[in-house]
Amino acid sequence: MNEEAEQEAAEEELRIELKGSLALVTLDRPRALNALSTAMRARLSDSLWAFARDPQVYAVAIESASAKVFSAGSDVREVIEWGRHDRARARRAFRDEYALNWQWECFSKPTIPLIDGLVMGGGVGITMFGTHRVAGAGYRFAMPETQIGLFPDVGIAHVFARLKGEVGMYLGLTGRSIGRADAYALGLVTHCIDAGHFARIKAEVGEAWPVDPILDRLHEDPGPGELGPYLEVIEACFAAASVEETIARLRAVRGPSKAWAEAVAADLGARSPLSLKITHRQIRDAKALDLRHTLQNDYRLACRCLAGHDFYEGVRAQLIDKDGRPAWRPDRLEDVTEPMLEAYFAPLGADELTLPTRQEMQEARS
């Protein structure tokens, strides 16, 4: 597909409407589970700049046309294809994606993602940052990149590093999903509101009613989360100084949580060893980084993954051939050495991603 055709497809797959004072963005790519193509992200970025400058736009909402999924993430098949045949374009895709994540964070008006269904990867990148995050009853959150030989990117390491009780490390390494009750308890969403109320939210915001009173009035207690019984085990095991020690601690768990811990250890055993070690260091390092620098670090890692093996192999095994049998390199954690990790985290020199400061982003609106 040439660039003109990609742009035409993006106009159908990412619809933009003005409803009074509300700018509404709708993801409508159901066959691909609303996977975000590069052209869709470019259209969203251009629209955000326009919304920021338009005095008639009070707030921006983003939703899915599908009741089952918000977004399964970025279109990694697209990036993999470019990685094989046009590496510069693949690197540019990551660069533009992380720039969009930062743009969303620096956007100066209320943002209201209305999420009812699965949100992963790149879908998290266009919903996590900003002012509000609304979860419907079907909300499921996951960052499963270690399953495809990548790492939890789009700046989420900045968030994971700050979650209480090592839950961020658990989510980042395992890629397991959580529902809205856990997400609300962790601060990953700001409100729990059933999808039946989304139309009302859009209508009232479109009339420029203040966002917070609308959402606060409709918010409902999501009840207890799924992780509650395992929080102590998660903290004890995922506070370890290495992935190997985390797995050893999980295998040593006894009592009511034993079966759960063994299943988590088995999950980790199926992930890319290199991705696990990259992710472990990435989340630890992000404790000392702001979001802007986290995204710039993500770009270093993404470029190195494009030049490696496991990203291509993971996408093949999980999404293309779907045989579920990736041949990781290395295939053992103990064979992922410190020099290997240092090479992934090393600066890119002249090819570094340098994002504008927050002040520069604000000034660029005018």
GIJO-V456395 format. One record per pair of residues at least 12 apart in sequence whose ideal C-beta (glycine too) atoms are under 7 Angstrom apart, sorted by the first residue. I is the first residue (numbers start at 1). J is the second residue. Records with the same first field share a line. If there is no record, write none. Layout:
I->J + J
//
This chain:
6->37 + 39
7->39
9->39
10->37 + 39 + 40 + 43
11->43
12->28
13->28 + 29 + 40
14->27 + 40 + 43 + 44
15->28
16->47
19->202 + 206
20->206 + 207
21->56 + 57 + 58 + 59 + 206 + 207 + 208
22->58 + 59 + 61 + 202 + 205 + 206
23->51 + 57 + 60
24->61 + 202
25->44 + 47 + 60 + 62
26->63 + 65
27->64 + 65 + 71
28->65
30->65 + 66
32->75
33->69 + 72
34->64 + 66 + 69 + 70 + 71 + 72 + 123
35->71 + 72 + 73 + 74 + 75
36->71 + 74 + 75 + 122 + 123
37->75 + 78
38->78 + 93 + 96
41->96 + 97 + 100
42->96
44->100 + 126
45->100 + 103
48->103 + 107
51->109
52->107 + 108 + 109 + 365
53->365
57->109
58->109 + 205 + 208
59->109 + 110 + 112 + 205 + 211
60->109 + 111
61->112 + 114 + 202 + 205
62->113 + 126 + 127
63->114 + 198
64->117
66->117
67->116 + 117
68->117
69->117 + 118
70->115 + 116 + 117 + 118 + 119 + 123
71->119 + 122 + 123
72->118 + 120 + 123
73->120 + 121 + 122 + 123
74->97 + 121 + 122
76->148 + 315 + 319
77->315 + 319
79->93
80->312 + 315
83->306 + 312
87->306
90->306
91->303 + 306
94->299 + 302
95->299 + 353
97->122 + 125 + 154
98->154 + 295 + 298 + 299 + 353
99->355
100->126
101->125 + 129 + 154 + 155 + 295
102->292 + 295 + 355
103->361
104->126 + 129 + 130
105->129 + 130 + 291
106->358 + 361 + 362
107->130
108->362 + 365
110->131 + 132 + 211
111->130 + 131 + 132
112->132 + 134 + 201 + 205 + 211
113->127 + 133 + 134
114->134 + 198 + 201
115->127 + 133 + 134 + 135 + 136 + 139
116->136 + 137 + 138 + 139 + 195
117->138
118->140
119->141
120->142 + 143 + 144
121->143 + 145 + 154
122->154
124->143 + 154 + 156
125->154 + 155
128->156 + 159
132->190 + 191 + 211 + 215
133->189 + 190
134->189 + 191 + 193 + 215
135->180 + 183 + 184 + 189 + 192
136->193 + 194 + 195
137->194 + 195
139->179 + 180 + 183
140->177 + 179
141->177 + 178 + 183 + 188
142->175 + 176 + 177
143->156 + 171 + 172 + 175
144->175
145->175 + 275
146->173 + 175 + 271 + 272 + 275 + 276 + 279
147->175 + 271 + 314 + 318
148->311 + 314 + 315 + 318
149->272 + 275 + 310 + 311 + 313 + 314
150->275 + 305 + 311 + 314
151->275 + 278 + 279 + 282 + 301
152->172 + 279
153->298 + 302
155->291 + 294 + 295 + 298
157->172 + 282 + 283 + 286 + 294
158->286 + 289 + 291 + 294
160->172 + 283
161->283 + 286 + 287
163->186
165->231 + 234 + 235
166->234 + 235 + 238 + 239
167->186 + 227 + 234
168->283
169->238 + 283
170->234 + 238
172->279 + 283
173->243 + 268 + 276 + 279 + 280
174->264 + 267 + 268
176->267
178->225 + 226 + 227
179->225 + 226
180->192 + 222
181->222 + 223 + 224 + 225
182->225 + 226 + 227
184->222
185->225
191->215 + 219
192->219 + 220 + 222
193->215 + 218 + 219 + 220
197->218
201->214
229->257
230->257 + 260
233->253 + 257 + 261
236->249
237->249 + 250
243->276 + 277 + 280 + 333
244->333
247->265 + 268
250->264 + 265
251->265
272->310 + 314 + 328
273->328 + 330 + 331 + 332 + 333 + 336
274->310 + 328 + 330 + 336
275->310
276->333
277->333 + 336 + 341
278->301 + 341 + 344
281->341 + 345
282->301
292->355
295->355
296->352 + 353 + 354 + 355
299->353
300->345 + 347 + 348
301->344
303->348
304->343 + 344
309->329
310->328 + 329
313->326 + 327 + 328
314->326
//
